[in-house]
Amino acid sequence: MPPVIQPIDALWHCLCPSFVRRSLATTLRIPSFARSRFGQCLGASPSSAHRTSSRLQRPLNPPVYDSQPKLRRADASHGFLHTPQDAHKSTDPIGPLKKAKKSKSSRYEELRRASNKGEYLQVQDIVRGLIQEGAESPTARIYTALLLANTSAEYGSPLEVQRLLQEMKDEGIPTDSAIYHAALKVLAVHPDYILRNVILEELEQRWLTLTDDGWHDVIVGLLRDRQIEMAMEKLEHMQRERMNIRSWLHDLIIYTLCDAEEFEEVLKVMRYRFHQGELNISGTLWSYILDTASKSLHHEATLYAWRKRVETDYLNPPSGVCVNVLNTAARHGNFRLATDVFRILGRRASTLQLCNYEAILEAYMNSSDLRTALTILTVMASGGVQPEEATTRPIYLYLRESPSRPSEALSILRDFKDAQRIIPTVAINCILEASIHQNDLASAIEAYKVLHTFCPAGPTTATFNVLFRGCSKASRKDLAMFLASEMLALKIPPDALTYDRLILVCIDGRGRDDYADAFQYFEEMKAMGWWPRRGTLVAMVKRCCEDGDERVFALVEEMEGRGMDVVGVQRWVAESWKGNEEARKARETVQG
């Protein structure tokens, strides 16, 4: 017959104050979770973890009453028993203890609330109190609370979860569905891919069903592990099974997908939410989708967010996002979207900048809308934003694809001139450049002739540089000299490119005078502190070798003195020189 265990409660200590149960450490076994490094008291510093652990391993003395009587606690800092301040005034020795000691059901309710909130230290204190005060043996309910306590971002750990699960197996405590789901909830905060798979396999082997909350925790853990594809597979499974997917999980998935620039998946999730009738989607989430998608120049996702929120006036994006959307529209040729962005930017006090106009112009040119693109140039000129040569690059790329397009653009500008619009010079320069690319110098000259009537600002240095290029390709030195004299008459200053192309025009001429003019322009260019391009210098070297001009050696030396690679040039001179013997000796001297 087993021996009768006499309960040692508060009444026993009150009636026998001199009794001290020395065998408490053997009759009340404290489980290892109360001795772990995670079982510190509330307010204890991490540095004192070893002291707390050693203190818990020692036998705990129960409260001892003196002859007054007065409640004494072995360690008041643990907070296992809360003594009212006026307890010593009571004549009833049992009354204070009844007020201080909570019922077991209330302690379990407090334990449930604390564990659900992830209050790690409080859960440890409550469990320690249940074990020590009520002689409570460890149960699955207590282990569940200890597991949930590890959802604390500060104190939780997947290693602690693994240790608690192993301890339950060692103690023979069966693990149920609540235990596994508590562990999965912890792994959603502190991910551990291997432990999660082990738990899922055990659930499947024991034919335990994963609840909706469990699916949420699994997906969150996968997202934290950056296992995005596996998380999307789990989400699709939940969708097929028509589970209740909470909005916060959808939001978390979309934020993660946006960070990974997986905007195709973002669109799938958002469309699914709309199909399910979910309309109260966070405005912050919409803003994040629009910002990240436009920054990545993803057209479909940007357009989707813009139509759902901006066009319906639910969202007023900042100017930086509008610029990104404008760039996205320009890249994909969506001029309607670009125009809508301009509509929003036009409402604001800030002035539209050159880059904004360039983006919308590129959008129209990507959609082959030449008239609107040229209209934007006139709008810029009227608004005080002067377009640059780089602004017209999309128009130039479009015009040079067909010989008929430059004349079409000139006809459009003629209509603008009749409508008394301000036409910037870069518009004509673009047409000139496209005509030169088509080797149509005559059409370029015709466009140049109407430039003075179309553009109030008149020609610029870039205008003549384009024409000089055409003269060089057509070997028209006479026309180039006429344009150079007109340039001087209009007092338009030349630049390095002007001299460079004049040199090329003179080198291409067959006459000796043409060749001399090239060196004259070369000397003027050096006097102004400029230096020709490498291709121009090589052309000069070749022409000198053909004519046997000894100045080639000085030119090669000067090229080498400026740090240019002349090994190939010297080899070409040695092989192609056509001068006399004295010049050949001079060449050998230079090579030596």
Secondary structure, 3 states (H helix, E strand, C coil): CCCCCCCCCHHHHHHCCCCCCCCHHHHCCCCHHHCCCCCCCCCCCHHHHHHHHHHHHCCCCCCEECCCCCEECCCHHHCCCCCCCCHHHCCCCCHHHHHHCCCHHHHHHHHHHHHHCCCHHHHHHHHHHHHHHCCCCCCHHHHHHHHHHCCCCCCCCHHHHHHHHHHHHHHCCCCCHHHHHHHHHHHHHCCCHHHHHHHHHHHHHCCCCCCHHHHHHHHHHHHHCCCHHHHHHHHHHHHHCCCCCCHHHHHHHHHHHHHCCCHHHHHHHHHHHHHCCCCCCCHHHHHHHHHHHHHCCCHHHHHHHHHHHHCCCCCCCCHHHHHHHHHHHHHHCCHHHHHHHHHHHHCCCCCCCHHHHHHHHHHHHHCCCHHHHHHHHHHHHHCCCCCCHHHHHHHHHHHCCCCCHHHHHHHHHHHHHHCCCCCCHHHHHHHHHHHHHCCCHHHHHHHHHHHHHHCCCCCCHHHHHHHHHHHHHHCCHHHHHHHHHHHHHCCCCCCHHHHHHHHHHHHHCCCHHHHHHHHHHHHHHHHCCCCCCHHHHHHHHHHHHHHCCCHHHHHHHHHHHCCCCCHHHHHHHHHHCCCCHHHHHHHHHHHC
